[in-house]
Amino acid sequence: MQLQPQQDIFRKRLPFVIIALTVATAALLGRLATLQYQSPEVLNYLERVRNSNYNDTLQLAASRGRIYDRDLEPLAVNTLDYEIGISPNLVAEPRETATTLASILELNELEAFEMVSSNQPWVSLAKPVSAEVAQQIGQADLGGVTIDPIPRRQYPQGTLAAQIIGFVGEDLQGYYGVEGFYQDQLAGLVRDRQVSNIPFDVPQDFGGDRGKDIVLTIDRDIQFLVESELQHAVTESGASEGTIIIMDPRNGDILAMASYPTFDPNFYYDVVDPTLLRNPAIGEQYEPGSVMKVLTVAAAIEDGAITPGWTYNDQGILEMGGITIQNWDRNAHGLVDTTQLLVESLNVGAATVATELGPTNFYSMMSSFGIGRATGIDLQGEQAGMMFVPGDPDWSESQLGTNSFGQGVATTPLQMLTAVSALANGGLMMQPHVVHQIIDGTEIYTSQPSALGRPISAETAGILTEMMVSVVNDGVDEAGIAGYTIAGKTGTAQIPTPLGYENDSSIVTFIGFLPADDPVAVVLVKLDRPREYWGSLVAAPVFRRLAERLVIMLEIPPDDIRHALAAEGGAVGHINR
Amino acid sequence: MAARKQNWFIRQAQRPPWRTRRQATALATLSVFVAIIMGGLYLAQVGQLSITGRQLEELISTRDELQQTNEQLRVEIAGLRSVPRLLARAQELTFVDAAANSIEYLVVDGYNPNRVDNTTVLLQEEAPELPVYDESFEGWARQQWDIFTAQLESFVERASER
């Protein structure tokens, strides 16, 4: 049979078409196969290219964790504020819209009209506004108006514990205090989220991701008591500022920590003086004054340089390293023992003890008490203090004498409290901390007490406690409360300037603990530049007023009842953990 | 043998035009029918997905609003339980501060004065029950059939009502 010309051409070309299609299919299949075995980088790139066509990548921050006091009273939570804006091009009736917005947002009507009729594509009208105002705007149903939520950190207790907590800035970053120190834990992670642009895609839920909650060791009621008492004390004494810290010496729990003046973290942006945002209890250095004498005596007894019954002849004056050291009253006190040295707070006695101890041992012991070294408390902004030691260019022999009674050495209030807490805790110095628990969903991490060291033995601690009880009973009865044995020591320090020391100004302190034989709380009271010069007259009465309330709040019975209860088999004295 | 194959090919190539048209029409009709079925199923599925997505979006939005309200209530409760307010209320009720000598202490056998650490007792939200994925092709086909028949019944009902 004769094929037609077209059929002939078709027959001739068909194998070529089949071969071409087969080769093309094989090539495509081969390429498909090789794509399955690319390096992860290439696969990620291809995935991104694919996703970019129908996905947007958003960086979503987790909801910030809350902060509670030790009884789970909220100290920091998250709420929303709103930003009200307008797209002028979408406004049909600018005059009426401006009038309505001005009345709700409390704006000048003319300014509101100018914004509503502006040439800009979008104008911010007010930020931040409350949920109530945003709701009113929403109900007004105005065309072109936008209501955008802004995450806000709220501190429902106001100024309470502000310097411990810190604050969160507009950039959602924590600053100072717990907010700053635990920023990573509280903030959680900022994650890249793929959000689909396809309308019928089921939306993904990103709501479950949040930062960790933090439970503090702070007792809100004690914190309130401390802040109220501090404010009263600063006002009454005419002091420029003040600090009070209360710590449990047995485990290092900070029960309260307050400084005045303070700030409201809800309105941190209104604070004119940025130094107010810092926590002076951990960030401000001062010369501790006579409180240092208890550490000097403790160091000498521990070292064996002196015994508890050691005496010296106080002549009221001592030449040391080219300077003259005098007692606070400029008097000679004759034969004085160590207890009397502390009761009378004699500078000459402390310098004599330091001389007996020698510079190497003195500075070694002070270092073991943590002087000149940060405590490592879990708060942002702690300072290390300053103590020159032999070998430093700025150290001289005279400093051994002045350092022994707290001059020429700088500490933070927390450092001094921590050092004295070693005396209250049988010689064991505990790490101060403010975070009790971190809660991560269903996981709860509880902080375990840890020791910074044991600068002195339990025996030395007991001896010093007895001496400090004598200080309160025989020297500073302004600090005592009926029925309770209290150990303590006053401090009155001059304020250094570049040219020497300020005249007629002092920093007064009192550090005490109670009950002296089984301490539950160590308290530091510090007031700067009060009208009265001496710590015993200003700081000690504040301590007494605090102690009177503390024994009730901490359920500490008077000594006789406590001992009787103990004899009957009852355990007494509590702290809520 | 080769000649037979060639003849077959030629025969196929020389099929009468009416036969080709009828087959093509049947094939096209079948394709359209399949496409309609597939399209219908696809649209039903996508529609269902869109509705579910929208419902889910609304639920997420409601949940977020409730969480926000909850947080706001937390703030209000904290304000109501704040120490200054409690002190003011106590004074209104003529309470006075306790003094150390006005407290009587008793020994209670077995009582531990170290309060139980209540900070570890936290109310955990119950984990939501997650749906179990047990879909099979048969189940999916039945589901589609049920949706189709339900829509058909609904359409017939509406038509008969008119």
Interface residues (C-beta under 8 A of the other chain):
Chain A: M1 L3 Q7 F10 Y68 R70 D71 L72 E73 P74 V77 N78 T79 L80 A131 Q154 P156 Q157 G158 L160 P199 F200 D201 V202 P203 D205 G207 V215 R220 D221 F224 H436 Q437 I439 T442 I444 T446 I481 A482 G483 Y484 E548 R549 V551 I552 E555 P557 P558 I561 L565 E568 G569 G570 A571 V572 G573 H574 I575 N576 R577
Chain B: N7 I10 A13 V46 L49 S50 T52 G53 L56 E57 I60 R63 D64 Q67 Q68 E71 Q72 R74 V75 A78 G79 R81 S82 V83 P84 D97 A98 A99 A100 N101 I103 Y105 V107 V108 D109 Y111 N112 P113 N114 R115 D117 N118 T119 T120 L122 Q124
